[in-house]
Amino acid sequence: MYGVPADLDLRFLHGATLMQVCLGTADIQFHFHPTGHVSVQGGWQQRDALGEIVDKDSEVAAAEREPFRLHRLLGRRVESIEVAAPSRVSFRFEGGDELQIFDDSVQFESFQIQPGDIIV
């Protein structure tokens, strides 16, 4: 799939709680309860309640970069989801932090969302 579709339905993640963040060499995975997971290979950023960037993807290897701040999202419920086609999906969590994931490649997959086999 190229670009985030305008009709992308992610209601199943509304109210879900982020239970786990898995850091890999080529992706970051977000696992939600009761259902759903998002695997990101492309661009992402985390903003605080004031809109300031507190963490983001980096070209630096995970072992050599500044510490991740994604732990701030753990145990938080998704309060709202914004689909900004064709470039981004944003998840706002209780407490105000926001996770934005981007479709930033025309050649490669940027992220996948399950259930639903959503590939962007």
Rosetta silent file (secondary structure, phi, psi, omega in degrees, C-alpha in Angstrom):
SEQUENCE: MYGVPADLDLRFLHGATLMQVCLGTADIQFHFHPTGHVSVQGGWQQRDALGEIVDKDSEVAAAEREPFRLHRLLGRRVESIEVAAPSRVSFRFEGGDELQIFDDSVQFESFQIQPGDIIV
SCORE:     score description
SCORE:     0.000 S_00000001
   1 L     0.000  138.565  178.590    0.000    0.000    0.000 S_00000001
   2 L  -110.979  119.117 -179.375    1.321    3.462   -0.815 S_00000001
   3 L    82.357  155.731  176.927    0.348    6.211    1.552 S_00000001
   4 L   -78.137  122.089 -179.088   -2.016    6.154    4.495 S_00000001
   5 L   -70.087  140.754 -178.957   -5.539    5.636    3.119 S_00000001
   6 L   -62.992  -27.764 -177.709   -8.057    8.329    4.071 S_00000001
   7 L   -97.157   19.687 -179.546  -10.627    5.679    5.008 S_00000001
   8 L   -62.437  120.997 -176.945   -8.296    3.749    7.338 S_00000001
   9 L  -103.123  107.584 -179.512  -10.465    2.465   10.194 S_00000001
  10 L  -115.219   24.960 -179.321   -8.509    2.051   13.429 S_00000001
  11 H   -56.555  -28.407 -178.753  -11.458    2.185   15.843 S_00000001
  12 H   -64.182  -17.962  177.685  -10.402   -1.187   17.270 S_00000001
  13 H   -94.080  -11.337  177.956   -7.396    0.563   18.869 S_00000001
  14 L   -66.365  125.441 -178.450   -9.456    3.352   20.464 S_00000001
  15 L    87.555   -7.234  178.859   -9.443    2.720   24.217 S_00000001
  16 L   -72.530  151.863 -179.908   -6.732    0.047   23.938 S_00000001
  17 E  -104.788  132.058  177.018   -3.885    0.124   26.453 S_00000001
  18 E   -75.503  116.246 -174.754   -0.261    0.036   25.325 S_00000001
  19 E  -102.120  -26.212 -173.877    1.209   -2.951   27.168 S_00000001
  20 E  -153.732  139.753  171.458    4.575   -3.465   25.508 S_00000001
  21 E  -120.657  123.587 -178.978    7.138   -1.656   23.362 S_00000001
  22 E  -112.584  123.895  179.774    9.670   -3.899   21.615 S_00000001
  23 E   -97.785  126.028  177.601   12.847   -2.369   20.206 S_00000001
  24 L  -122.105  176.274  179.440   14.479   -4.116   17.278 S_00000001
  25 L   -74.453  -23.870 -177.710   17.338   -3.337   14.936 S_00000001
  26 L  -124.529   -2.243 -179.581   14.950   -2.566   12.061 S_00000001
  27 L  -156.985  168.255  170.875   11.626   -1.841   13.754 S_00000001
  28 E  -126.840  133.401 -179.183    9.753   -0.837   16.873 S_00000001
  29 E  -115.221  138.035  178.235    6.636   -2.781   17.866 S_00000001
  30 E  -118.021  119.072 -177.314    3.766   -1.489   19.981 S_00000001
  31 E  -110.048  127.350 -174.358    1.502   -4.151   21.523 S_00000001
  32 E  -111.247  154.070  173.393   -1.940   -3.178   22.788 S_00000001
  33 E  -117.565  131.908   16.872   -4.522   -4.783   25.073 S_00000001
  34 L   -88.657  -17.332 -178.957   -7.070   -6.171   24.426 S_00000001
  35 L  -154.540  153.342  172.278   -6.005   -6.468   20.810 S_00000001
  36 L   113.124  147.202  171.066   -3.762   -4.958   18.189 S_00000001
  37 E  -153.087  150.519 -179.218   -0.187   -4.260   17.411 S_00000001
  38 E  -124.573  127.436  177.986    1.708   -1.774   15.300 S_00000001
  39 E  -114.933  121.479 -172.767    5.131   -2.530   13.838 S_00000001
  40 E  -114.351  121.931  173.579    7.031    0.533   12.590 S_00000001
  41 L  -107.499  -14.045 -177.072    9.994    0.403   10.210 S_00000001
  42 L  -102.054 -151.761 -176.086    9.703    3.995    9.029 S_00000001
  43 L   -75.118  147.901  176.267    9.580    7.384   10.642 S_00000001
  44 E  -155.145  158.323  170.990    7.933    8.086   13.988 S_00000001
  45 E  -152.410  153.412  179.291    7.958   10.705   16.671 S_00000001
  46 E  -117.267  129.795  179.121    6.584   11.095   20.158 S_00000001
  47 E  -118.212  148.328  176.651    5.244   14.449   21.345 S_00000001
  48 L   -84.725 -176.759 -176.105    4.287   15.521   24.839 S_00000001
  49 L   -63.085  -21.133  178.236    1.012   17.205   25.817 S_00000001
  50 L   -91.094   -1.736  179.215    2.441   20.587   24.764 S_00000001
  51 L    90.285    3.600  179.433    3.361   19.304   21.306 S_00000001
  52 L   -80.136  139.019  177.737    7.114   19.229   21.942 S_00000001
  53 E   -72.367  124.634  178.291    9.042   16.308   20.430 S_00000001
  54 E  -109.323  -16.439  177.078   10.382   14.098   23.235 S_00000001
  55 E  -162.742  156.489  178.193   11.589   11.176   21.073 S_00000001
  56 E  -164.961  167.127  176.790   11.820   10.228   17.405 S_00000001
  57 L   -62.422  158.885 -175.837   13.343    7.806   14.945 S_00000001
  58 L  -148.579  151.522  174.796   17.037    8.224   14.327 S_00000001
  59 L   -77.075  -15.450 -179.551   19.709    7.160   11.880 S_00000001
  60 L   -76.041  138.604  178.305   21.894    6.343   14.895 S_00000001
  61 L   -57.683  142.587 -175.977   21.911    2.681   15.952 S_00000001
  62 L   -53.049  -38.258 -178.048   19.614    2.034   18.919 S_00000001
  63 L   -70.521  -15.329 -175.491   22.536    0.955   21.117 S_00000001
  64 L  -113.446   -5.307 -176.496   24.338    4.256   20.463 S_00000001
  65 L   -88.338  173.437  172.769   21.545    6.820   20.531 S_00000001
  66 L   -59.974  156.735 -179.822   20.082    8.824   23.392 S_00000001
  67 L   -59.658  142.999  174.422   17.685    6.792   25.572 S_00000001
  68 L   -67.600  152.434  177.026   14.236    6.145   24.163 S_00000001
  69 L  -114.165    9.890 -176.332   11.339    7.902   25.909 S_00000001
  70 H   -62.990  -19.087  178.806    8.648    5.506   24.681 S_00000001
  71 H   -59.598  -21.946  178.945    8.257    4.083   28.194 S_00000001
  72 H   -63.449  -20.468 -178.522    6.088    7.147   28.930 S_00000001
  73 H   -89.122  -16.974 -175.688    3.356    5.534   26.816 S_00000001
  74 L   -62.541  135.314  179.613    3.312    2.190   28.641 S_00000001
  75 L    77.390    4.873 -179.512    0.100    1.446   30.503 S_00000001
  76 L   -98.551  145.692  177.657   -1.666    4.375   28.824 S_00000001
  77 E   -88.492  147.231  173.542   -4.949    4.116   26.907 S_00000001
  78 E   -76.148  118.022  179.991   -5.392    5.443   23.384 S_00000001
  79 E   -91.094  -31.539  178.526   -7.801    8.378   23.710 S_00000001
  80 E  -157.044  157.881  179.491   -7.970    9.349   20.053 S_00000001
  81 E  -132.316  132.397  176.755   -6.604    8.421   16.651 S_00000001
  82 E  -118.588  126.872  173.992   -6.062   10.791   13.741 S_00000001
  83 E  -101.830  111.233  179.985   -5.579    9.551   10.184 S_00000001
  84 E  -109.065   76.929 -177.253   -3.821   12.291    8.221 S_00000001
  85 L   -64.615  143.487    1.536   -3.794   10.727    4.762 S_00000001
  86 L   -99.395   13.783 -167.447   -1.559   10.125    2.948 S_00000001
  87 L  -106.422  -24.425 -168.960    1.339   10.787    5.299 S_00000001
  88 E  -157.009  156.445  168.142    0.660    9.898    8.942 S_00000001
  89 E  -125.818  135.467 -179.901   -1.352    8.230   11.687 S_00000001
  90 E  -122.749  135.623  176.496   -1.356    9.731   15.190 S_00000001
  91 E  -114.660  118.678  176.060   -2.312    8.057   18.457 S_00000001
  92 E   -98.756  129.307 -177.151   -3.065   10.355   21.409 S_00000001
  93 E  -104.385  156.960  174.436   -2.713    8.687   24.793 S_00000001
  94 L   -57.417  142.813 -174.047   -4.194    9.562   28.152 S_00000001
  95 L    96.179  -15.838  172.788   -1.857   12.035   29.773 S_00000001
  96 L   103.502  -17.595  179.677   -1.462   13.893   26.471 S_00000001
  97 L   -65.061  150.265 -178.778    1.494   12.186   24.790 S_00000001
  98 E  -130.098  136.024  174.044    1.075   11.488   21.090 S_00000001
  99 E  -109.379  121.307  177.607    2.743    8.871   18.898 S_00000001
 100 E  -110.671  130.834  174.452    2.922    9.781   15.215 S_00000001
 101 E  -119.920  139.873 -170.543    3.922    7.203   12.615 S_00000001
 102 E  -116.604  145.572  165.404    4.723    8.241    9.076 S_00000001
 103 L   -91.220   99.797 -173.571    4.618    6.735    5.620 S_00000001
 104 L  -119.127   20.881  178.956    7.972    8.155    4.589 S_00000001
 105 L  -141.283  134.830  174.553    9.090    5.746    1.856 S_00000001
 106 L   -90.422  -13.188 -177.464    7.856    5.113   -1.657 S_00000001
 107 L   -99.651  -32.659 -171.251    9.998    1.966   -1.924 S_00000001
 108 L  -124.485  160.584  174.894    9.548    0.184    1.393 S_00000001
 109 L   -66.794  139.251  178.882    6.873   -0.576    3.946 S_00000001
 110 L   -99.026  -36.855  177.469    6.741    2.034    6.698 S_00000001
 111 E  -163.016  160.795  175.197    4.447    0.242    9.157 S_00000001
 112 E  -130.035  147.094  178.420    1.968   -2.597    9.629 S_00000001
 113 E  -129.128  132.732  177.022   -1.096   -2.726   11.858 S_00000001
 114 E  -124.877  147.938    0.354   -2.823   -5.867   13.104 S_00000001
 115 L   -76.014  167.706  176.808   -5.468   -7.109   13.108 S_00000001
 116 L   113.965   -6.788 -179.570   -6.531   -6.346    9.591 S_00000001
 117 L    51.770   45.677 -179.931   -3.287   -6.930    7.699 S_00000001
 118 E   -84.786  118.369 -179.551   -2.870   -3.165    7.222 S_00000001
 119 E  -123.615  123.845  179.172    0.398   -2.485    5.428 S_00000001
 120 L  -123.210    0.000    0.000    1.547    1.048    4.623 S_00000001
